[in-house]
């Protein structure tokens, strides 16, 4: 691949002569812009080799400032230069640029602001800002003065490029957060603020004067400069002063923002929507509002003198006739955000004990109180509901022509996030929360006027009712004590759900949504059957939007804390069938996901009682999975549904394996691109499949091939991976370990090299389960892990939870495989140069010393059994028998297949089957017989008297 450059001089010599080096690099850059990979790849490799060579960036500067060269080549040269700043400009970077070359480059970058191509000019401005972040002002004191002088030049191109660079440099320096850097930026802001204000005023006045001339080119140029200088001022104003309210120029600029905003809004009347300046004009207006919002966010107390004017301005344009024909949607959103930030600002809220509040807080609060009078609040509330909450003509048309698209937008689609509707709703919620005592009677009076039958031909009244009901839903928590929702549901809302007229569908949809908002706030349990009946009817509504909204409310209902399965079961078959039909009917991925989530929620809540009704869904999901190949989020919803299906079906889920296991295989295979989206849900599905599997099939065993790569990821999913491994151990330990023990042990050894304490414990718990299910072969299979565990005990591992796990692992080996323990002890003794009995003594001494680290009763008893510990234990009752099968209460989940397997394993576990009292007694008896009475008594005299007393109490009755 390097053949095309075999004739080039040695790299170290290339950059000694700038002219010859430029021609060589230019040739390679030209080839690097090729679409032919045969040409492209060697060129990229050559450029990568040159990145660290002295003189390379001087050549790049020489190339991208030569305006006669090809634009694509110059663009690429700029990008390589910019990337080089990130990698090699810092003094401490490997292959750092020399100070001499950096000095030359800095001078060259600001020698001329005459780049003719906009995109390249922007990139040059950005890379100058990158250098400024590292070098300005200490190594580059001339940068700011040069920019200030350059923006005064009368040449349009040079002035614009200098102003563009001025903005990017200011933006970058403003983003630095270290105290020393902040101090430097404060000094910079103080030095250039007055000049920047004058510059902004000049360009703004020029633009306003040019509107009369209707010279579009001149207007566009002036507006662009106004926008750039305003961007600089925004950064300086928000980030350049510790106490900006003490600076006359800063506060003067902020007050001027309101006047300029009015001027620009007036200008917008005379500039048509398709005018070349219209988009830039709106951007400038929005930037004015961003200045205010940012300043309020960063300096709430400095903003106090602006509260009154901000509220008057925003409320005037948004909630009075002053804004008619002037405002546009994004501006309304910004004004509402300004009102919301003032209303919600914690800096403006006095403490419950007023004396604890600062004077600044009290002053701001006083201004708010004086502004938000009853008439003002009433007007804002009424306008929000009856003007901004109304469904628009566009929305109603979308409802008819694209009902699923309408539903997605209403529930938070991408364009919804940036539309006016969510902003108005949030503002309503915040204002209602802050002033609920004033606004509750206003909203209830609006509700009262709309009760009773509505004329189907009166579209406006229907839309207002929809809006008012929307407000009642949004304010549900605030209205808790003021609305008898149960009575309203019985006497009014239920009847409205039964009106089937097509023009009434907005109200049917809104009422069922409204119920969903109140279901967790205030809704009597005995009304649920009436609601379920209504939901069944609405799931058969002629309108798709109504059916989708009904499904969403059903989810909220079954998700609610007061949900009762017995009330729901009579409607289960009907609802599940109707939901399935809806799932088949809808076409959009987002809608299918929405309905699938409802189905999943229903399955989860009724559990095994879903079994008679899932046949149709089980048959449909493979088709949906295939159709959703390009839609990973829909596939995630399918995985969630399958999780709940498997849990509901229990052992019968084995019938799903032909579909289920390939889905798990794909979702958990890290070599497949979809795993990025599907892995978490895929692992959860894998786990519940194991937990509910009646037996291990070859296909289920084969999926474990994915595990090794998953353990290498060391991600947040490791805990689930360990649970899956345990699931295989409980399901079929011999078959599983025969195939995967070696690979699993190898993976564990790698994982333990780079894992936190919690992960280490999880690994060892799996090893402990291996020893539990296969005490004879388990130690041999995982022998490479055991020496470090043994050594951890000897060394006195300092973390209690880790030490406890170490003791559990070695305790299992000692108790259930003494021959292997002897081999391990001899190995460790040989490696440490000690006698086995000495090492064993050290281990026992440490074990006894750390016994209190063990908090789990089972592990404490395991240690006692393993070491014949004489410590007391009140857990001798931890014996189990087949007759002790616990009964499942109505509130408890029925045991899974894995729960049953764990129970059977416990029935064989010495920890649960051996009486500790009996075991200790027998071992002491054997010791007495071995030593004889005299020898045994001599041994007992060496034991602490308190322990002897506890032992006698423990063995009382033997």
N, C-alpha and C positions, 0 to 999 in steps of 0.2 A: 504493500500500500504506500510505502514511502518512495517508491521508484520515481514518480514524477519530479521529486525534489532532490534526487541524488546528485544532480549537477550543481546545486546551490553551494555557496561558500560555507565554511563552518559557521555555526550559529553565532559564536562569540565575535566574529568579524563582520557580520552582516550590518549591524547598526552603527558601525564606526563612521560611515559616510552617509549622511541623511538622505541625499538625493538618490544614490544607488539603492539604499535600503528601502526608500519609499516605493521605487519601481518594483522591487522584489515582493514586498508586502502587498502592494496593490494587486499584483498578479495573483497572489494566493487568496486575497480577499475576494477578488472577482470570481475565482473558482469556488469559493465558499458560498457564493450567492446562487450557485447552479442548482437546478432541480434534479440533476443527474447525480445519484449517490456515488457512482464510480469516481466522479470528479469532486463531489462535495466532501466525502469522508476523509480522503488524504489531506485536503486543504484544512479541514477543522483540526486534524491531528497536528499539522504543522504549526497552526496558529496557537494551539495549546502549548507546544514546546517553546514558542517565542514569548509566552506570557511573562516568564520570569527573567527575560533577558534585558539588561540595561539598554535603554534607547528605544525599546519597542513602542512605548506609549508616546514618545516624542514623534515617532513615525506616524502613529495613528492620528495624532493631533494634526500633523502636516497633511494627512489625507482627508480627514473629514472637514477641514477648513478650506479645502480647495474646491470651490464651487463649480469648477469645470468638469469634475469627475462624475461618474454615474451615481445617481441618488441612492440606489440600493447598496452600492459599495460604501458610500459615505455613512449610510445608516448603520451598516454592520460595524464599521470602524468605531462609531460612537458607542455602540453597545459593548464592544470589547473593551473600550476605554473605561466605560462605566463599571463593568464587572471587575476590571483591574483595580479600581479605587477600593471596592469592597474587600478585595483579597490582599493587596500589596501596598496600600498607601500608609497604613499604620507603621510606625517605626519598629514595633516589636513583631511584625508579621514575618513569616518565613519568606525569603526572597524579596524583602521590602525594597521599594524604590529608594534610590539615593536622594539625599537632601538637595543636591545640585540639580538632579533631573526634575524633582518636584517643584523647585523654584522656577525652573524654565517653563514647566507645564502650567503653573499658576499664572504666570505672566502671559503666556500664549492664549489661555482660555478667555481672558478679559481684554485682549488686545483690540478686538473688533466685535461689535454686536450687529453683525450684518448678514446672518444666516437667512437665505431667501425661502427655504422650505420649512413650513410650520412644524411638521412632525420632528424634523431634525433639530430645529430651534428649541423645542420643548425638551428633547433629550439632553441637549447641551446645557440648558438651564438646570435640569435635574442633576447632572453630573457636577456642575459647578457648586450646587448646593451640597452635594455629598462631600466634596473637598472642603467646603466652608464648615461643615459640621465638625470636621477633624482639625482644621487649621485656623479658622477665623475666631478671634482677631489676632491671636499671638503670632502665628507664622504668616498670616495674610492680612496685615493691617490695612492694605490699600484696597481691599475688595469693596467694602461699603462706600468709601469716598468715590471710587471709580464708578460704581453703580449710580450713586446720587448725581454725579456730574453727567453721566450718560443719559439719564432719563430727562435731562433738560435739553438735549440736542433736538433741533427742529426737524431733522431727517426722520420721517415717519417710521421706516423700517428699523433703524438703529434705536430709536426711542422705544418702540414696542418691544424689541428683543431685550433691551436693558431692563425695562419694566417687568417683563416676564421673568427674567433672572432674579430681579429684586424680590419678586413675590416668592419664588421657590427657595431662595436663600433665607428670607424671613421666616417662611413656614418651617423650614428645617431647623433653624436655630431656636425657634419657639418651642419645638418639640423636645428639646433637651431638658432633663429633669434633675441632674445633679446640682447641688446648691451653688457651686462655683460657676457652673454654666448659666444658671438662672440669674446670678448677679451680673454676669457679662451681658445677658440679654436685656436686663433692666437698664444697664448703662447704654446699650445700643438704642433701645426704645426712646429713652430720654433725649438722646442726641439727634434722632431723625424724625421724631413724632411731628414736630411743627412743620418740617418740610413736607412730610408725607400728607398731612392734612391739606396744605396749600396745593400740592400736586393733585390730590383728589378733587378739591373744590374747582381747580382750573379745568380739569377734564370734564367734570360734571356740568359746569356752566357752559363750556364749549358745546357739549352735546345738546343741552336744553336750547341753546341759541340756534343750533343747526336744524332743529326740528322744523322751524319756520321755513328754512330754505328748501327742505325736502330733498337735500343732497344725500342719497342713500349711502354712498361710499363714505362720505365724510362723517355721517351719523354713525355708521357702523364702526369706523376707526375710533372715534371719540368714545363711543359706548364701551368698546373693548378696553380702552385705557382707563375709563372710569371703573370698570369691573376689576381690573388688575390692581389699581391703586386702592380700591376698597378692600380687596382681599389682603393686601399688605396691612392696611389699617386695622382690619379685624384681628389679625395675629398680634399686632403691637398693642391694641387696646385690651384684649382679653388676657394676654400672657406677659405684657411688658411692664406692669406696675404692681407693686405690693398693695398699695392703697389708692387705687385709681380715682376714688371720689375726691381725693385731695388735690388732684391735678386738674386745673381749670381747663386746659386744652382737651383733655380726655372727656370730661363731662360736657364741654362745649360741642365736641364732635357727636357724642351720643344724643344730645338734644337736637342737633342738626339732622340726625338720621330721620327723625319724625317728619321734619319739613321736607327733606329730600324724598322721603317715601311718598308724601302727598303729591309732590311735583311729578314724580315718575308715574304714579297711579293716574294722574290727570293726563299725562302724555299717552298712556296706554289707550285712551279713548280715541286718539287720532291716528294710532298705528294699527293697521289691519292685521288680522291673524296671520295672513300669508306674507306680511312684510318681512324683508330681510332682517330687520332689527327686532322683530317681535319676540323671538325666543330669547335673545340676549337681554332684552329689556326685562322680561319676566325673571330671568336668572339674577339680574341685578336687584330687582325688588325683593326676591327671596333672600339674596345675600344680606340686604339691609336687616331683614328679620332675624337672620342667623347671627348677626352682630349682637342684637339685643338678647337673643336666647342664650348665646354662649356667655355673654357678660353676666347675665342673671345666674347662670349655672355656676360660674367660677367665682363671682363676687356678689353674693346675694345682698349683703349689707350696703355695698357701694351702689347697688342698683336701687336702693330705697328711694332716692330722690326722683327716680324714673317710674316708680310704681303707678302713681296716679295717671301720668301721661300715657303710659303703656296700656293701662286698662281702658282709658277713655278712647284711645286710638283704636285698639283691637275691637272693643265692643261696638264702637261707632260703625266700623266697616263691616262687621260680621252680623250684628243684630239690629241694625237700623237701616233706613232707606239710603243712608249716605253711601253705602257700598254698592248700590244697585247700578249695574252696567259698568262697574269699574273693576271689581274684584274678580279673581280667577281662582280655581280650586286649590292650587298649591298655596296661594297666599292666605286663603281662608284657613287651611290646615295650620299654617305657621302662626296665624293670629290666635287660633284656638289653643295651640301649644303654649303660647305666651301667657294666656289667661290661666291655663291649667297649671303651669309652673309657678305662677304667683299664688294661686289658690292653695296648692299643695305644699309649697315650700316650708320645710320644717323650721328654717331660720326665722320665719315670720309668725310662728305659732307660740304664744306665751305658755309657760308652764302652768300646771293646775294651780300652783301657788304663785300668783302673779309676782310676788316679791323676789322669786328666784329667777325671773326673766331679765334679760339684759335690756338697757334702754333702747338699743337698736331694734331688738325684736318688738318691743312695745310700740315704737314709732311706726314700724312697718305694719303691724297689726292694726294700729289706729287708722292708717291710710286705707287698708282693706275694708275695715268696718264702715268707714265714711263713704266708700264707693259702693259697696254691695248693699244698697238699701233694698227695702221690700219691692218697690217698683222696678228697680233694675234687675233684681233676681227673678222676679215674676216674668219680666219680658224676656230675659235670657232663657228661662225654662220653657216658656211657651214657644219661642222661636226655634229652639233646639228640637222640640217635639213636633210642632206643626209645620215646620219649614224644612229642617235638615233631616229629620227621621223619615220623611215621606218617601215612599218608593217612587223613583223617577220614571219617566216615559221609557227611557232606555232600559231600565231594569225590568219593567213590565213586558216590554217587547222581548227581552232576553228570556224571561220566564216562559213566554209562549213558544218562542222559536228554539230555544236551547235550555230546557228545564234543568238538565244536569249541570250545565255551565253556570246557570243562575245559582244553583245550590252550592256549588264549589266556591263561587265568589262570596256568597253570603256567609259561608263558614270559614273564611280566611284564606282564599286563593291569593296568588301572588299580586294581582292588581288590586285586590281588596285591601291589602296591607298598606298601599300607598294612596288609597282613595279617601274621600272626605268622610264616609260613613263611620268607619271605626274611630276616627278622631272625634267626631261629634258624640259618639256613644261614651267614649272615655271621659270627655269633658263633662258630659251630663252626670256620669257616675261620681266624678270627683266633686263637682259643685253640689250635687244632691247630698253627698256624704258630709260635706263641710257645712251646709246650710239646710239640713233636713227638716228642722223645726219650722223654718219659713216655707220651704217648698213642698212639704208633704200635703198640706191643705190645697195648694195650687194644683198638684197632680191629681188628688182625689176628686177635686171639683171637675177636672177635665174628664175623668172616668165617669163620674155621675151623669154628666150631660150626654154621654154616649150610650147609656144603658137602654135596653129595650130594642125593639125591632128597627132595622135600618133599611131604608129604601134601596133596593138593588140597583136602581138607575142612578143613584147619587154616588158616583165614583169617588168624589172628593171626600165625602163623609166616611166612606169605607176606608180610604187611605189614611185619614186622620185617626180612625179607630185603631187601625193596624199600628200606627205610630205611637199612640197613647198606650196600647197594650205592650208595645216594645219597651216603653219607659217604665211601666210597672214591673216588667220582668227584670230589667236592668237594676232597678232599685229595690229588689225583693227583700234583701237583708235590712235595708233602712226602713221598710214599710211593715216590718214584722208585727209591731204593736198597733199598727193603724188599720190594717186590712184583715178582715175575717175571710181568709181565702177559701176555707172549706165551704162557707155559706155561699160565697160568690161562685165557686165551682158548681155547687148543686143547683143554685137558682138561676144562673146566667150562662156560665161558660159551657156547661154540658149541653145546653140547648143550642148554643151557637155552633158546636161541633156537629150537630145533627142537621144543620142547614146545608143542603146539597147543591144549591144553585151555583153555577159556574162562576158568577161574579163574586160570590162570597168566599171563594177559595183563599184569598189573602188572609181572611179572618180565621178560617179553619186552620190554616198553617200557623198563624200567629198565636192562636189560643193554645194549640197543642205545644208550641214552643214555650209559651208562657207557663204552662203547667210544669214543663220540664225545669224551668228556672225556680219554681216554688217548691218542687217536690222534696228537696232537702232542707227547705226553710220552714215550711208550715203546711203540712198536708196529712190529715188524719189517716191512720192505717186502715180504718174500716171503710174508707172511700176508695181504696185501691181496686176492688173488684169492679166498681163502676168505671174507673179509669181504664182498666184492662179491656172492658167491654167496648169502650169508646175507641181504644187503640186498635182493636180487632177490626172495627168498622172503618177507621181511617186508613188502615193498611190496604183496604179495598177501594179507597177513594179513586175517583176518575182522574185526578190530577197527580202527576208523578212527584212534583215538588212537595205536595202535602204528604204523600206516602213516605218520602225520604225524611222529612222533618219528624214525622210520627215515629219512624224507626229510631231516630236520635233521642227522642224523648223516652222511648221504651228503654234504651240503654241507661239513661239517667235514672230511670225508675228502678230497674233491677240492680243498679249499682248502689242504690241508696242504702243507708245503714238500717233503715226500718223495713227493708224488703223481707217478705215472708213467703217461703216456697209454697206452703199449703194454699195461700191465696192465689198464687200464680198458676199452679198446676192445671186447673180446669181450662185454662186458656192456652196452655203450652202448645198443644198440637196445632191449633189454628194459627197461632202467632208464628210458630216455626215454619209452617208451610207457606204462609204469606211472606215472611222475610226471605225465604228461599226463592220464591217467585220474583220478588223484588230484586234479589241478587242476580238472577238470570236476565231480568229485563234491562237493568241499567247497563250502559256501555262504557262510560268513562272510568278510568282506573281509580280516580279519587273517590268516585261514588261507590264503586265496588268495594274499596277498602272500608269506606264508612259503614256499609251494610254488613260486611264481614266482621267488623269490630262489634256490631250489635249482636250478631249470631254467636260470636265467641263469648260475649258477656253472658248471654242467656245460657249457653252450654255450661259455662263455669259455675253459674249460680245453682242450676238444677242438678248438675253432676250426673250420676248414674241414671237418673230418671229421664234423661234425654234419649236413651238407647232406642226406644221404639220408633223415633222420628227422624233419625239422622241418615237413613238409607239414601235418600235423594241427594243430600249434600255430599255424602261420601262418594257417590258416583260422579258428581259434578266437579269436585275439586281437582281431579287429574286433568280434566279439560281446561279448567281455568288456569292451572299452573302452566300448562303448555302455551296457552294464549298470552300469558303474562311474561314471556321470556325476556322481553325488552323493558319490563317494568318491575324493577327490584323492590320498590316500596309496596307494590301490590303483593308480591311474593312474600314479603315480611308479614303482611296481614294474613296470608294463607297459612304461614307457619304458626302464627299465633292461634289461628282457628284449629289447626291440627293439634297443637299442644292441649287445648281444652277438650278436643274430641277424644284424644287418647286417654286423658284423665277420666272423662265420662264413660268411655267404653271399657276401661280396665283391661282385663285379660283378653276380651274380645277384640281389642285393637290389633291383635295379631292378623286379623283378616285384612287389615289395611297395608300390611307389609309390602306387597308388590308395588304400591305407590309410595308408601311412607319411607321405606329404606333408601330408595334412590334420591328422594328429596333431601334426606339427612346427609347422604353421601355428597351430594353437590354443595349443600349449604356449608359444610364443614371442611371442604377441601380447599386449603389455602392456595393451591396452584390454580384454582378457578377464579376469574375476576369477580363473579357475583358474591364471593365470600365476604367482601368488604361490607356489603349490606346485610347479608343473610346469616353471618356467623353466630351472632349472639342468640338469635331466635332458633337457629339450627341446632346449637348445642343444647338449648333448653328442651327442644323437641326430642333430641337424642336421649337426654336424661330421663324424661318422663316415659319414653318408649321402653327403656330398660326397666324402669321402676314398675311398669305395668305388664311386662312381658311374662308369659307363663313358662317359656323355655327359650334356650339360646338356639337360634337357627344359624346355619352357615352364613347366610347373608348378613345377619346382624353382627356376627363375629367378624366378618370381613371388613365392615365399616371401620373397625378399630385401626386399620392401616392409616387412617387420617390423623391419629392421635399424636404420633411422634412429631410431626411438623407443627401441630398446635402447641405442644409443650415447648417447642423452640421459640415460639412467639413471645412467651413470658408476658402475656397481656393480662388485662383485667378479667379475662375469661378463664384464667387458670383454675380458680376455685370450682367452676362448673366442670372443667376437665377432670379434676380429681374426683368429683362426685360421680362422673361417668365411669371412671376406672373402678371405683367402689361398686358401682352398679353391676359391672361385669363380674367382679369378684363374688358378689352375693348371688348372682344368677347361675353361674356355672364355673366355679373356681378352677377345677382341674383342667377342663377343656380350654379355658381362657389362658391360664398360665402356661400350659403346654405349648401354645402357639406364640404367646407374646411376652413371656417372662423376661427373656434375654433382652429384647428390644426395649421393654419398659424399664428394666434396671439401668440400661445404658442411658436412656432419656433422663431418668431421675438423677443419675450422676452428673449429667450436664446441667440440669436445672439447678441443682444445689450449689453450683459454682457461682451463680449470679442470681440470687433470689433473696427477698427480704425475710425477716423472721417468721411472719405469718405464712409465707409460702413454704418455708422450710418445715414448719409444723404440719402443714397440709400433706406434704410429701411423706413425712414419717408416719402420719396417721394411715395413709394408704398402705405403707409397708407393714404397719401393725395389723391391718385387716388381712393382708396376705398371710401373715404368721397365724392369724386367728383361723382363717378358713383352711389353711394347709400347714399345720404345725411341723410336719415331718420334712416336706420338701421346700417349704417357703424360705427357711433360713439359707439353704443352699442356693436357691434361685436369686436371692438378693444379698448374697454374701459380700459383694463389693461395697455395699452401703454400711454394713454393720461395724467394721472397725472404727469408723469416724464417730459412730454413735457411742460405742464403748468408750472411746477416748474422751468424748464429750462429758461422760459421767465422771471419769477419773479426774478430768481437769476442773470439774465443778462448774459446768455451764451456768452463766450468771443470769440468764433469762428464765424465770420460773416455768413459763409455759413450754419452752423448748426442753428444759430439764425433765419436766413431767413426761413429755413425749418420749425422750430418750429412755427413761425408766420403763415406760410402757412397752417399748420395743424389746429391750433386753429382758424385761420381766417375762414376756411371752416366750422368748427363746429358752430362758432358764427354767420356766415352769413346764414347758411342753416338749422341749427337745434338748435334754441335758447333754446328750452326746455331742451335739453340735456346739453347745455352749462351751464344753470342755475344749473342743478344737479351737474355738474362737479365743478362749482364755489363753491357751498355750501359744497361739499365734501372736497375740498382743504381748504376752510376757517375753517371748523370744525377741520381738521387735524392740521392746523397751529395755531389754537386758535385765529383767527381773525374774524372780521365781514365780510360778503361777499362784502359789498360795499367798505370796506377798501382794501381788496385783489384785487378787480376789479380795484380800483384806482391805486394800485401799478403796476398792469399788463399794464394798459393803459399808465401810465407814462413811463414804460420801453419800451413798444411797440413804442410809439412816438419817444423816444430817439434813438431807434435802427432802425428807418425806413430806414435810409441810408444803412443799411446792405442789404436791399432788392434791388437787381439789376434787376431782371426780371420784365418787365412792367406788366405782368399778375398778379404777386404776389403783386406788389405795388398797383395795382387797387383793388385786393382782400382785402388788408389791409384797403384801403380807404373805400371800401363798408362796410367792417365788423365793422369798428370803427367810421364811419362818419368822417373820418379824414378831417381836413381843409387844409391839405397840398396841394399845386398845383400839377396838373398832366397834361401833354400834351398828354396823351394817351386815351382821351375820344373817340378817333376814333376807339378803339378796339371793335367795334361792327361788328357782322357777320350776314349775311343773306343768304338764299339759293341762291339768285341771284349772290353771290360773288364767285361762284365756279371757282377756278383758272384754267386757261388753261395750259395743259402740252406742253411745247415746245419740239422740236425734240431732244434736248440734255438732257432733264430731263427724269428720270425714271417714268413710269406710277405709279399712286398711288396703294399701296397694299390694300387688304381688310381692314387691320388694320388702314391704313391712312384714309380710308372712315369712319371707326367707330369713330376714333378720331374727325373727322370733325363733325359728327352727335352729338357727346357728347358736343363739343364746342358750338353747336347751342342751347344747353339747359343750358349751364353754365352761371350763372349771370355775371361772369366776362366778358363774351363776348356779353351778350344780354341786359344788363342794362346800360343805359347812366349814367355815373358818375355824370355829371352836373345835370341831371334830378333828380337822386337819392338824391344828397346832397341838392338840392333845396327843394325837397319834405320833407326831414327829418327836415331841418331847419324851414320850414313852419309849420310843425307839432309841433315842439318845441316852436315856437312863439305862436301858438294857445294855447298850454298847459300853458305857463307861462304868457301870456298876453304881450302886447307891452312893458310896462314898465319893467316887469321882464326880458324880452328877451334882452332889451337894456342894462340892468344892467349886464346880463351875458356876452354880447358881449364886454363890457368895460373891462372885465378881460382878454380878448384875446390880444395877442401881436399885435401892430398896423401893423407891416409888414405882419403878417398872414392875418389880416383883409383886407388889400390892395390886397393881392394875391387872397383871396377868392372872393372879389368884381370883380376882373378881370376875375376870373374863371367862375363866374356866370353871366357874362355880357350877356344881351339878355333875361334873365329870369325876 
